[in-house]
Amino acid sequence: MDLEQRGVPGGFVASTEFVEAARAQAESLGFDPHKVFVEHPIQDRTDEEMQALAEEAFEEVLAMIFESQDDQ
């Protein structure tokens, strides 16, 4: 939120376990950042599985970055 207020576009990537927490936090702060959710869990994944998750989310993350820039 601070970076957005300074004109630095941003967003976050989290696992689907945190969809509701992100919604609640956005509501309580009055700020709804750009976000991308990937399949949960993360912690026990192999490097290959993490690579696959990253590749699956890549286009959506790029779109999030460009949307953030367009909002500026």
mmJSON file of the N, C-alpha and C atoms, coordinates in Angstrom:
{"data_MODEL":{"atom_site":{
"group_PDB":["ATOM","ATOM","ATOM","ATOM","ATOM","ATOM","ATOM","ATOM","ATOM","ATOM","ATOM","ATOM","ATOM","ATOM","ATOM","ATOM","ATOM","ATOM","ATOM","ATOM","ATOM","ATOM","ATOM","ATOM","ATOM","ATOM","ATOM","ATOM","ATOM","ATOM","ATOM","ATOM","ATOM","ATOM","ATOM","ATOM","ATOM","ATOM","ATOM","ATOM","ATOM","ATOM","ATOM","ATOM","ATOM","ATOM","ATOM","ATOM","ATOM","ATOM","ATOM","ATOM","ATOM","ATOM","ATOM","ATOM","ATOM","ATOM","ATOM","ATOM","ATOM","ATOM","ATOM","ATOM","ATOM","ATOM","ATOM","ATOM","ATOM","ATOM","ATOM","ATOM","ATOM","ATOM","ATOM","ATOM","ATOM","ATOM","ATOM","ATOM","ATOM","ATOM","ATOM","ATOM","ATOM","ATOM","ATOM","ATOM","ATOM","ATOM","ATOM","ATOM","ATOM","ATOM","ATOM","ATOM","ATOM","ATOM","ATOM","ATOM","ATOM","ATOM","ATOM","ATOM","ATOM","ATOM","ATOM","ATOM","ATOM","ATOM","ATOM","ATOM","ATOM","ATOM","ATOM","ATOM","ATOM","ATOM","ATOM","ATOM","ATOM","ATOM","ATOM","ATOM","ATOM","ATOM","ATOM","ATOM","ATOM","ATOM","ATOM","ATOM","ATOM","ATOM","ATOM","ATOM","ATOM","ATOM","ATOM","ATOM","ATOM","ATOM","ATOM","ATOM","ATOM","ATOM","ATOM","ATOM","ATOM","ATOM","ATOM","ATOM","ATOM","ATOM","ATOM","ATOM","ATOM","ATOM","ATOM","ATOM","ATOM","ATOM","ATOM","ATOM","ATOM","ATOM","ATOM","ATOM","ATOM","ATOM","ATOM","ATOM","ATOM","ATOM","ATOM","ATOM","ATOM","ATOM","ATOM","ATOM","ATOM","ATOM","ATOM","ATOM","ATOM","ATOM","ATOM","ATOM","ATOM","ATOM","ATOM","ATOM","ATOM","ATOM","ATOM","ATOM","ATOM","ATOM","ATOM","ATOM","ATOM","ATOM","ATOM","ATOM","ATOM","ATOM","ATOM","ATOM","ATOM","ATOM","ATOM","ATOM","ATOM","ATOM","ATOM","ATOM"],
"id":[1,2,3,4,5,6,7,8,9,10,11,12,13,14,15,16,17,18,19,20,21,22,23,24,25,26,27,28,29,30,31,32,33,34,35,36,37,38,39,40,41,42,43,44,45,46,47,48,49,50,51,52,53,54,55,56,57,58,59,60,61,62,63,64,65,66,67,68,69,70,71,72,73,74,75,76,77,78,79,80,81,82,83,84,85,86,87,88,89,90,91,92,93,94,95,96,97,98,99,100,101,102,103,104,105,106,107,108,109,110,111,112,113,114,115,116,117,118,119,120,121,122,123,124,125,126,127,128,129,130,131,132,133,134,135,136,137,138,139,140,141,142,143,144,145,146,147,148,149,150,151,152,153,154,155,156,157,158,159,160,161,162,163,164,165,166,167,168,169,170,171,172,173,174,175,176,177,178,179,180,181,182,183,184,185,186,187,188,189,190,191,192,193,194,195,196,197,198,199,200,201,202,203,204,205,206,207,208,209,210,211,212,213,214,215,216],
"type_symbol":["N","C","C","N","C","C","N","C","C","N","C","C","N","C","C","N","C","C","N","C","C","N","C","C","N","C","C","N","C","C","N","C","C","N","C","C","N","C","C","N","C","C","N","C","C","N","C","C","N","C","C","N","C","C","N","C","C","N","C","C","N","C","C","N","C","C","N","C","C","N","C","C","N","C","C","N","C","C","N","C","C","N","C","C","N","C","C","N","C","C","N","C","C","N","C","C","N","C","C","N","C","C","N","C","C","N","C","C","N","C","C","N","C","C","N","C","C","N","C","C","N","C","C","N","C","C","N","C","C","N","C","C","N","C","C","N","C","C","N","C","C","N","C","C","N","C","C","N","C","C","N","C","C","N","C","C","N","C","C","N","C","C","N","C","C","N","C","C","N","C","C","N","C","C","N","C","C","N","C","C","N","C","C","N","C","C","N","C","C","N","C","C","N","C","C","N","C","C","N","C","C","N","C","C","N","C","C","N","C","C","N","C","C","N","C","C"],
"label_atom_id":["N","CA","C","N","CA","C","N","CA","C","N","CA","C","N","CA","C","N","CA","C","N","CA","C","N","CA","C","N","CA","C","N","CA","C","N","CA","C","N","CA","C","N","CA","C","N","CA","C","N","CA","C","N","CA","C","N","CA","C","N","CA","C","N","CA","C","N","CA","C","N","CA","C","N","CA","C","N","CA","C","N","CA","C","N","CA","C","N","CA","C","N","CA","C","N","CA","C","N","CA","C","N","CA","C","N","CA","C","N","CA","C","N","CA","C","N","CA","C","N","CA","C","N","CA","C","N","CA","C","N","CA","C","N","CA","C","N","CA","C","N","CA","C","N","CA","C","N","CA","C","N","CA","C","N","CA","C","N","CA","C","N","CA","C","N","CA","C","N","CA","C","N","CA","C","N","CA","C","N","CA","C","N","CA","C","N","CA","C","N","CA","C","N","CA","C","N","CA","C","N","CA","C","N","CA","C","N","CA","C","N","CA","C","N","CA","C","N","CA","C","N","CA","C","N","CA","C","N","CA","C","N","CA","C","N","CA","C","N","CA","C","N","CA","C","N","CA","C","N","CA","C"],
"label_alt_id":[null,null,null,null,null,null,null,null,null,null,null,null,null,null,null,null,null,null,null,null,null,null,null,null,null,null,null,null,null,null,null,null,null,null,null,null,null,null,null,null,null,null,null,null,null,null,null,null,null,null,null,null,null,null,null,null,null,null,null,null,null,null,null,null,null,null,null,null,null,null,null,null,null,null,null,null,null,null,null,null,null,null,null,null,null,null,null,null,null,null,null,null,null,null,null,null,null,null,null,null,null,null,null,null,null,null,null,null,null,null,null,null,null,null,null,null,null,null,null,null,null,null,null,null,null,null,null,null,null,null,null,null,null,null,null,null,null,null,null,null,null,null,null,null,null,null,null,null,null,null,null,null,null,null,null,null,null,null,null,null,null,null,null,null,null,null,null,null,null,null,null,null,null,null,null,null,null,null,null,null,null,null,null,null,null,null,null,null,null,null,null,null,null,null,null,null,null,null,null,null,null,null,null,null,null,null,null,null,null,null,null,null,null,null,null,null],
"label_comp_id":["MET","MET","MET","ASP","ASP","ASP","LEU","LEU","LEU","GLU","GLU","GLU","GLN","GLN","GLN","ARG","ARG","ARG","GLY","GLY","GLY","VAL","VAL","VAL","PRO","PRO","PRO","GLY","GLY","GLY","GLY","GLY","GLY","PHE","PHE","PHE","VAL","VAL","VAL","ALA","ALA","ALA","SER","SER","SER","THR","THR","THR","GLU","GLU","GLU","PHE","PHE","PHE","VAL","VAL","VAL","GLU","GLU","GLU","ALA","ALA","ALA","ALA","ALA","ALA","ARG","ARG","ARG","ALA","ALA","ALA","GLN","GLN","GLN","ALA","ALA","ALA","GLU","GLU","GLU","SER","SER","SER","LEU","LEU","LEU","GLY","GLY","GLY","PHE","PHE","PHE","ASP","ASP","ASP","PRO","PRO","PRO","HIS","HIS","HIS","LYS","LYS","LYS","VAL","VAL","VAL","PHE","PHE","PHE","VAL","VAL","VAL","GLU","GLU","GLU","HIS","HIS","HIS","PRO","PRO","PRO","ILE","ILE","ILE","GLN","GLN","GLN","ASP","ASP","ASP","ARG","ARG","ARG","THR","THR","THR","ASP","ASP","ASP","GLU","GLU","GLU","GLU","GLU","GLU","MET","MET","MET","GLN","GLN","GLN","ALA","ALA","ALA","LEU","LEU","LEU","ALA","ALA","ALA","GLU","GLU","GLU","GLU","GLU","GLU","ALA","ALA","ALA","PHE","PHE","PHE","GLU","GLU","GLU","GLU","GLU","GLU","VAL","VAL","VAL","LEU","LEU","LEU","ALA","ALA","ALA","MET","MET","MET","ILE","ILE","ILE","PHE","PHE","PHE","GLU","GLU","GLU","SER","SER","SER","GLN","GLN","GLN","ASP","ASP","ASP","ASP","ASP","ASP","GLN","GLN","GLN"],
"label_asym_id":["A","A","A","A","A","A","A","A","A","A","A","A","A","A","A","A","A","A","A","A","A","A","A","A","A","A","A","A","A","A","A","A","A","A","A","A","A","A","A","A","A","A","A","A","A","A","A","A","A","A","A","A","A","A","A","A","A","A","A","A","A","A","A","A","A","A","A","A","A","A","A","A","A","A","A","A","A","A","A","A","A","A","A","A","A","A","A","A","A","A","A","A","A","A","A","A","A","A","A","A","A","A","A","A","A","A","A","A","A","A","A","A","A","A","A","A","A","A","A","A","A","A","A","A","A","A","A","A","A","A","A","A","A","A","A","A","A","A","A","A","A","A","A","A","A","A","A","A","A","A","A","A","A","A","A","A","A","A","A","A","A","A","A","A","A","A","A","A","A","A","A","A","A","A","A","A","A","A","A","A","A","A","A","A","A","A","A","A","A","A","A","A","A","A","A","A","A","A","A","A","A","A","A","A","A","A","A","A","A","A","A","A","A","A","A","A"],
"label_entity_id":["1","1","1","1","1","1","1","1","1","1","1","1","1","1","1","1","1","1","1","1","1","1","1","1","1","1","1","1","1","1","1","1","1","1","1","1","1","1","1","1","1","1","1","1","1","1","1","1","1","1","1","1","1","1","1","1","1","1","1","1","1","1","1","1","1","1","1","1","1","1","1","1","1","1","1","1","1","1","1","1","1","1","1","1","1","1","1","1","1","1","1","1","1","1","1","1","1","1","1","1","1","1","1","1","1","1","1","1","1","1","1","1","1","1","1","1","1","1","1","1","1","1","1","1","1","1","1","1","1","1","1","1","1","1","1","1","1","1","1","1","1","1","1","1","1","1","1","1","1","1","1","1","1","1","1","1","1","1","1","1","1","1","1","1","1","1","1","1","1","1","1","1","1","1","1","1","1","1","1","1","1","1","1","1","1","1","1","1","1","1","1","1","1","1","1","1","1","1","1","1","1","1","1","1","1","1","1","1","1","1","1","1","1","1","1","1"],
"label_seq_id":[1,1,1,2,2,2,3,3,3,4,4,4,5,5,5,6,6,6,7,7,7,8,8,8,9,9,9,10,10,10,11,11,11,12,12,12,13,13,13,14,14,14,15,15,15,16,16,16,17,17,17,18,18,18,19,19,19,20,20,20,21,21,21,22,22,22,23,23,23,24,24,24,25,25,25,26,26,26,27,27,27,28,28,28,29,29,29,30,30,30,31,31,31,32,32,32,33,33,33,34,34,34,35,35,35,36,36,36,37,37,37,38,38,38,39,39,39,40,40,40,41,41,41,42,42,42,43,43,43,44,44,44,45,45,45,46,46,46,47,47,47,48,48,48,49,49,49,50,50,50,51,51,51,52,52,52,53,53,53,54,54,54,55,55,55,56,56,56,57,57,57,58,58,58,59,59,59,60,60,60,61,61,61,62,62,62,63,63,63,64,64,64,65,65,65,66,66,66,67,67,67,68,68,68,69,69,69,70,70,70,71,71,71,72,72,72],
"pdbx_PDB_ins_code":[null,null,null,null,null,null,null,null,null,null,null,null,null,null,null,null,null,null,null,null,null,null,null,null,null,null,null,null,null,null,null,null,null,null,null,null,null,null,null,null,null,null,null,null,null,null,null,null,null,null,null,null,null,null,null,null,null,null,null,null,null,null,null,null,null,null,null,null,null,null,null,null,null,null,null,null,null,null,null,null,null,null,null,null,null,null,null,null,null,null,null,null,null,null,null,null,null,null,null,null,null,null,null,null,null,null,null,null,null,null,null,null,null,null,null,null,null,null,null,null,null,null,null,null,null,null,null,null,null,null,null,null,null,null,null,null,null,null,null,null,null,null,null,null,null,null,null,null,null,null,null,null,null,null,null,null,null,null,null,null,null,null,null,null,null,null,null,null,null,null,null,null,null,null,null,null,null,null,null,null,null,null,null,null,null,null,null,null,null,null,null,null,null,null,null,null,null,null,null,null,null,null,null,null,null,null,null,null,null,null,null,null,null,null,null,null],
"Cartn_x":[0.828,0.0,0.874,1.899,2.816,3.485,3.953,4.608,3.641,2.418,1.418,1.197,1.136,0.937,2.124,3.283,4.48,4.629,3.68,3.712,4.457,4.762,5.449,4.391,4.153,3.125,3.516,2.518,2.835,1.663,1.883,0.899,1.573,0.882,1.498,1.051,1.844,1.541,1.458,0.385,0.207,-0.491,-0.514,-1.216,-2.709,-3.494,-4.945,-5.431,-4.596,-4.949,-5.237,-4.721,-4.796,-5.783,-6.665,-7.653,-8.528,-9.086,-9.988,-9.228,-8.032,-7.238,-6.915,-6.607,-6.318,-7.553,-8.712,-9.953,-10.234,-10.093,-10.354,-9.37,-8.113,-7.097,-7.375,-7.717,-8.023,-9.212,-10.22,-11.405,-11.066,-10.281,-9.956,-9.056,-8.209,-7.314,-7.932,-9.022,-9.609,-8.715,-7.987,-7.032,-7.055,-7.314,-7.409,-6.294,-5.156,-4.017,-4.249,-3.474,-3.462,-2.866,-3.409,-2.929,-3.076,-2.22,-2.262,-2.167,-3.056,-3.028,-2.61,-1.725,-1.257,-1.728,-1.684,-2.155,-1.413,-2.165,-1.621,-1.449,-0.512,0.514,1.784,2.655,3.923,5.1,5.094,6.283,6.922,6.154,6.739,6.94,6.866,6.996,8.452,8.656,10.002,10.332,11.584,11.984,11.221,11.021,10.305,8.842,8.22,6.832,6.718,7.684,7.688,7.877,8.735,8.945,7.639,6.923,5.657,4.626,4.552,3.635,3.981,5.267,5.711,5.353,5.569,5.25,3.748,2.943,1.489,1.01,1.661,1.233,1.893,2.874,3.695,2.872,1.976,1.177,0.299,-0.269,-1.123,-0.311,0.907,1.773,2.157,2.493,2.791,1.595,0.415,-0.794,-0.989,-0.726,-0.851,0.102,1.324,2.309,1.845,1.386,0.943,-0.314,-1.222,-2.41,-2.009,-1.044,-0.572,0.015,0.774,1.373,0.287,-0.728,-1.816,-2.6,-2.641,-3.373,-2.647,-1.367,-0.564,-0.848],
"Cartn_y":[-1.176,0.0,1.241,1.235,2.37,2.609,1.541,1.694,2.223,1.721,2.212,3.713,4.159,5.574,6.416,5.803,6.502,6.425,5.774,5.663,4.458,3.517,2.288,1.194,0.722,-0.306,-1.593,-2.284,-3.506,-4.467,-5.547,-6.592,-7.723,-8.834,-9.961,-11.282,-12.295,-13.675,-14.471,-15.233,-16.063,-17.351,-18.306,-19.548,-19.387,-20.267,-20.198,-20.324,-20.789,-20.872,-19.483,-18.441,-17.096,-16.177,-16.737,-15.92,-15.15,-15.832,-15.177,-14.178,-14.526,-13.594,-12.328,-12.474,-11.313,-10.438,-11.066,-10.306,-9.525,-10.195,-9.546,-8.405,-8.615,-7.58,-6.382,-6.639,-5.55,-4.742,-5.446,-4.762,-3.912,-4.448,-3.71,-2.503,-2.604,-1.493,-0.508,-0.915,-0.073,0.016,-1.038,-1.087,-2.484,-2.59,-3.901,-4.037,-4.56,-4.647,-5.684,-5.563,-6.593,-7.851,-8.992,-10.243,-11.412,-12.386,-13.641,-14.77,-15.731,-16.876,-18.124,-18.896,-20.159,-21.295,-22.478,-23.676,-23.872,-24.223,-24.513,-26.028,-26.537,-25.884,-25.595,-24.837,-24.455,-25.168,-25.211,-25.563,-26.908,-27.912,-29.241,-29.595,-28.618,-28.885,-29.041,-29.852,-30.012,-28.793,-28.658,-27.563,-27.627,-28.828,-28.999,-28.573,-28.912,-28.511,-26.991,-26.377,-24.919,-24.253,-24.823,-24.297,-24.355,-25.454,-25.605,-24.59,-24.376,-23.363,-21.977,-21.668,-20.363,-20.193,-21.22,-21.142,-20.973,-21.655,-21.537,-20.13,-19.49,-18.171,-17.022,-17.309,-16.277,-15.224,-15.642,-14.688,-13.831,-14.449,-13.713,-12.7,-13.07,-12.139,-10.966,-11.245,-10.158,-9.229,-9.784,-8.97,-8.108,-8.686,-7.943,-6.751,-6.961,-5.878,-4.763,-5.14,-4.124,-3.407,-4.121,-3.483,-2.477,-2.853,-1.952,-0.692,-0.847,0.312,1.182,0.579,1.338,2.143,1.656,2.356,3.621,3.72,4.851,6.103],
"Cartn_z":[0.0,0.0,0.0,0.818,0.886,-0.46,-1.096,-2.394,-3.44,-3.458,-4.404,-4.215,-2.958,-2.671,-3.138,-3.248,-3.73,-5.244,-5.898,-7.342,-7.867,-6.984,-7.394,-7.539,-8.764,-8.937,-8.224,-7.731,-7.011,-6.972,-6.29,-6.107,-5.36,-5.239,-4.544,-5.131,-4.847,-5.231,-3.931,-3.777,-2.592,-3.017,-2.122,-2.441,-2.145,-2.726,-2.604,-1.161,-0.279,1.135,1.707,1.079,1.636,0.922,0.108,-0.604,0.379,1.339,2.297,3.175,3.593,4.411,3.619,2.339,1.493,1.353,1.176,1.063,2.34,3.482,4.771,5.023,4.714,4.913,4.009,2.757,1.829,2.325,2.801,3.319,4.534,5.462,6.681,6.401,5.376,5.031,4.045,3.411,2.376,1.156,0.899,-0.207,-0.791,-2.079,-2.711,-3.752,-3.355,-4.284,-5.378,-6.428,-7.462,-6.839,-7.239,-6.629,-7.593,-7.374,-8.122,-7.097,-7.215,-6.306,-7.081,-6.469,-7.038,-6.143,-6.692,-5.983,-4.664,-3.639,-2.308,-2.197,-1.448,-0.645,-1.444,-0.837,-1.452,-0.786,0.53,1.304,0.989,0.632,0.427,-1.041,-1.903,-3.341,-3.743,-4.749,-5.299,-6.161,-6.522,-7.41,-8.725,-9.233,-10.494,-10.359,-9.244,-9.014,-8.87,-8.193,-8.052,-9.409,-10.231,-11.586,-12.379,-12.26,-12.971,-12.48,-11.16,-10.619,-11.15,-11.161,-11.657,-13.131,-13.908,-15.333,-15.554,-14.742,-14.857,-14.512,-13.566,-13.1,-13.862,-14.689,-15.325,-16.062,-16.933,-17.711,-16.8,-15.784,-14.859,-14.047,-13.674,-12.946,-13.848,-15.097,-16.035,-16.183,-16.319,-16.437,-15.187,-14.021,-12.773,-12.768,-13.211,-13.242,-14.173,-15.352,-16.309,-15.833,-15.173,-14.606,-13.531,-12.703,-11.646,-12.257,-13.327,-13.994,-14.608,-15.189,-15.807,-14.776,-13.54,-12.483,-12.024,-12.35,-11.869,-12.607],
"occupancy":[1.0,1.0,1.0,1.0,1.0,1.0,1.0,1.0,1.0,1.0,1.0,1.0,1.0,1.0,1.0,1.0,1.0,1.0,1.0,1.0,1.0,1.0,1.0,1.0,1.0,1.0,1.0,1.0,1.0,1.0,1.0,1.0,1.0,1.0,1.0,1.0,1.0,1.0,1.0,1.0,1.0,1.0,1.0,1.0,1.0,1.0,1.0,1.0,1.0,1.0,1.0,1.0,1.0,1.0,1.0,1.0,1.0,1.0,1.0,1.0,1.0,1.0,1.0,1.0,1.0,1.0,1.0,1.0,1.0,1.0,1.0,1.0,1.0,1.0,1.0,1.0,1.0,1.0,1.0,1.0,1.0,1.0,1.0,1.0,1.0,1.0,1.0,1.0,1.0,1.0,1.0,1.0,1.0,1.0,1.0,1.0,1.0,1.0,1.0,1.0,1.0,1.0,1.0,1.0,1.0,1.0,1.0,1.0,1.0,1.0,1.0,1.0,1.0,1.0,1.0,1.0,1.0,1.0,1.0,1.0,1.0,1.0,1.0,1.0,1.0,1.0,1.0,1.0,1.0,1.0,1.0,1.0,1.0,1.0,1.0,1.0,1.0,1.0,1.0,1.0,1.0,1.0,1.0,1.0,1.0,1.0,1.0,1.0,1.0,1.0,1.0,1.0,1.0,1.0,1.0,1.0,1.0,1.0,1.0,1.0,1.0,1.0,1.0,1.0,1.0,1.0,1.0,1.0,1.0,1.0,1.0,1.0,1.0,1.0,1.0,1.0,1.0,1.0,1.0,1.0,1.0,1.0,1.0,1.0,1.0,1.0,1.0,1.0,1.0,1.0,1.0,1.0,1.0,1.0,1.0,1.0,1.0,1.0,1.0,1.0,1.0,1.0,1.0,1.0,1.0,1.0,1.0,1.0,1.0,1.0,1.0,1.0,1.0,1.0,1.0,1.0],
"B_iso_or_equiv":[0.0,0.0,0.0,0.0,0.0,0.0,0.0,0.0,0.0,0.0,0.0,0.0,0.0,0.0,0.0,0.0,0.0,0.0,0.0,0.0,0.0,0.0,0.0,0.0,0.0,0.0,0.0,0.0,0.0,0.0,0.0,0.0,0.0,0.0,0.0,0.0,0.0,0.0,0.0,0.0,0.0,0.0,0.0,0.0,0.0,0.0,0.0,0.0,0.0,0.0,0.0,0.0,0.0,0.0,0.0,0.0,0.0,0.0,0.0,0.0,0.0,0.0,0.0,0.0,0.0,0.0,0.0,0.0,0.0,0.0,0.0,0.0,0.0,0.0,0.0,0.0,0.0,0.0,0.0,0.0,0.0,0.0,0.0,0.0,0.0,0.0,0.0,0.0,0.0,0.0,0.0,0.0,0.0,0.0,0.0,0.0,0.0,0.0,0.0,0.0,0.0,0.0,0.0,0.0,0.0,0.0,0.0,0.0,0.0,0.0,0.0,0.0,0.0,0.0,0.0,0.0,0.0,0.0,0.0,0.0,0.0,0.0,0.0,0.0,0.0,0.0,0.0,0.0,0.0,0.0,0.0,0.0,0.0,0.0,0.0,0.0,0.0,0.0,0.0,0.0,0.0,0.0,0.0,0.0,0.0,0.0,0.0,0.0,0.0,0.0,0.0,0.0,0.0,0.0,0.0,0.0,0.0,0.0,0.0,0.0,0.0,0.0,0.0,0.0,0.0,0.0,0.0,0.0,0.0,0.0,0.0,0.0,0.0,0.0,0.0,0.0,0.0,0.0,0.0,0.0,0.0,0.0,0.0,0.0,0.0,0.0,0.0,0.0,0.0,0.0,0.0,0.0,0.0,0.0,0.0,0.0,0.0,0.0,0.0,0.0,0.0,0.0,0.0,0.0,0.0,0.0,0.0,0.0,0.0,0.0,0.0,0.0,0.0,0.0,0.0,0.0],
"pdbx_formal_charge":[null,null,null,null,null,null,null,null,null,null,null,null,null,null,null,null,null,null,null,null,null,null,null,null,null,null,null,null,null,null,null,null,null,null,null,null,null,null,null,null,null,null,null,null,null,null,null,null,null,null,null,null,null,null,null,null,null,null,null,null,null,null,null,null,null,null,null,null,null,null,null,null,null,null,null,null,null,null,null,null,null,null,null,null,null,null,null,null,null,null,null,null,null,null,null,null,null,null,null,null,null,null,null,null,null,null,null,null,null,null,null,null,null,null,null,null,null,null,null,null,null,null,null,null,null,null,null,null,null,null,null,null,null,null,null,null,null,null,null,null,null,null,null,null,null,null,null,null,null,null,null,null,null,null,null,null,null,null,null,null,null,null,null,null,null,null,null,null,null,null,null,null,null,null,null,null,null,null,null,null,null,null,null,null,null,null,null,null,null,null,null,null,null,null,null,null,null,null,null,null,null,null,null,null,null,null,null,null,null,null,null,null,null,null,null,null],
"auth_seq_id":[1,1,1,2,2,2,3,3,3,4,4,4,5,5,5,6,6,6,7,7,7,8,8,8,9,9,9,10,10,10,11,11,11,12,12,12,13,13,13,14,14,14,15,15,15,16,16,16,17,17,17,18,18,18,19,19,19,20,20,20,21,21,21,22,22,22,23,23,23,24,24,24,25,25,25,26,26,26,27,27,27,28,28,28,29,29,29,30,30,30,31,31,31,32,32,32,33,33,33,34,34,34,35,35,35,36,36,36,37,37,37,38,38,38,39,39,39,40,40,40,41,41,41,42,42,42,43,43,43,44,44,44,45,45,45,46,46,46,47,47,47,48,48,48,49,49,49,50,50,50,51,51,51,52,52,52,53,53,53,54,54,54,55,55,55,56,56,56,57,57,57,58,58,58,59,59,59,60,60,60,61,61,61,62,62,62,63,63,63,64,64,64,65,65,65,66,66,66,67,67,67,68,68,68,69,69,69,70,70,70,71,71,71,72,72,72],
"auth_comp_id":["MET","MET","MET","ASP","ASP","ASP","LEU","LEU","LEU","GLU","GLU","GLU","GLN","GLN","GLN","ARG","ARG","ARG","GLY","GLY","GLY","VAL","VAL","VAL","PRO","PRO","PRO","GLY","GLY","GLY","GLY","GLY","GLY","PHE","PHE","PHE","VAL","VAL","VAL","ALA","ALA","ALA","SER","SER","SER","THR","THR","THR","GLU","GLU","GLU","PHE","PHE","PHE","VAL","VAL","VAL","GLU","GLU","GLU","ALA","ALA","ALA","ALA","ALA","ALA","ARG","ARG","ARG","ALA","ALA","ALA","GLN","GLN","GLN","ALA","ALA","ALA","GLU","GLU","GLU","SER","SER","SER","LEU","LEU","LEU","GLY","GLY","GLY","PHE","PHE","PHE","ASP","ASP","ASP","PRO","PRO","PRO","HIS","HIS","HIS","LYS","LYS","LYS","VAL","VAL","VAL","PHE","PHE","PHE","VAL","VAL","VAL","GLU","GLU","GLU","HIS","HIS","HIS","PRO","PRO","PRO","ILE","ILE","ILE","GLN","GLN","GLN","ASP","ASP","ASP","ARG","ARG","ARG","THR","THR","THR","ASP","ASP","ASP","GLU","GLU","GLU","GLU","GLU","GLU","MET","MET","MET","GLN","GLN","GLN","ALA","ALA","ALA","LEU","LEU","LEU","ALA","ALA","ALA","GLU","GLU","GLU","GLU","GLU","GLU","ALA","ALA","ALA","PHE","PHE","PHE","GLU","GLU","GLU","GLU","GLU","GLU","VAL","VAL","VAL","LEU","LEU","LEU","ALA","ALA","ALA","MET","MET","MET","ILE","ILE","ILE","PHE","PHE","PHE","GLU","GLU","GLU","SER","SER","SER","GLN","GLN","GLN","ASP","ASP","ASP","ASP","ASP","ASP","GLN","GLN","GLN"],
"auth_asym_id":["A","A","A","A","A","A","A","A","A","A","A","A","A","A","A","A","A","A","A","A","A","A","A","A","A","A","A","A","A","A","A","A","A","A","A","A","A","A","A","A","A","A","A","A","A","A","A","A","A","A","A","A","A","A","A","A","A","A","A","A","A","A","A","A","A","A","A","A","A","A","A","A","A","A","A","A","A","A","A","A","A","A","A","A","A","A","A","A","A","A","A","A","A","A","A","A","A","A","A","A","A","A","A","A","A","A","A","A","A","A","A","A","A","A","A","A","A","A","A","A","A","A","A","A","A","A","A","A","A","A","A","A","A","A","A","A","A","A","A","A","A","A","A","A","A","A","A","A","A","A","A","A","A","A","A","A","A","A","A","A","A","A","A","A","A","A","A","A","A","A","A","A","A","A","A","A","A","A","A","A","A","A","A","A","A","A","A","A","A","A","A","A","A","A","A","A","A","A","A","A","A","A","A","A","A","A","A","A","A","A","A","A","A","A","A","A"],
"auth_atom_id":["N","CA","C","N","CA","C","N","CA","C","N","CA","C","N","CA","C","N","CA","C","N","CA","C","N","CA","C","N","CA","C","N","CA","C","N","CA","C","N","CA","C","N","CA","C","N","CA","C","N","CA","C","N","CA","C","N","CA","C","N","CA","C","N","CA","C","N","CA","C","N","CA","C","N","CA","C","N","CA","C","N","CA","C","N","CA","C","N","CA","C","N","CA","C","N","CA","C","N","CA","C","N","CA","C","N","CA","C","N","CA","C","N","CA","C","N","CA","C","N","CA","C","N","CA","C","N","CA","C","N","CA","C","N","CA","C","N","CA","C","N","CA","C","N","CA","C","N","CA","C","N","CA","C","N","CA","C","N","CA","C","N","CA","C","N","CA","C","N","CA","C","N","CA","C","N","CA","C","N","CA","C","N","CA","C","N","CA","C","N","CA","C","N","CA","C","N","CA","C","N","CA","C","N","CA","C","N","CA","C","N","CA","C","N","CA","C","N","CA","C","N","CA","C","N","CA","C","N","CA","C","N","CA","C","N","CA","C","N","CA","C","N","CA","C","N","CA","C","N","CA","C"],
"pdbx_PDB_model_num":[1,1,1,1,1,1,1,1,1,1,1,1,1,1,1,1,1,1,1,1,1,1,1,1,1,1,1,1,1,1,1,1,1,1,1,1,1,1,1,1,1,1,1,1,1,1,1,1,1,1,1,1,1,1,1,1,1,1,1,1,1,1,1,1,1,1,1,1,1,1,1,1,1,1,1,1,1,1,1,1,1,1,1,1,1,1,1,1,1,1,1,1,1,1,1,1,1,1,1,1,1,1,1,1,1,1,1,1,1,1,1,1,1,1,1,1,1,1,1,1,1,1,1,1,1,1,1,1,1,1,1,1,1,1,1,1,1,1,1,1,1,1,1,1,1,1,1,1,1,1,1,1,1,1,1,1,1,1,1,1,1,1,1,1,1,1,1,1,1,1,1,1,1,1,1,1,1,1,1,1,1,1,1,1,1,1,1,1,1,1,1,1,1,1,1,1,1,1,1,1,1,1,1,1,1,1,1,1,1,1,1,1,1,1,1,1]
}}}
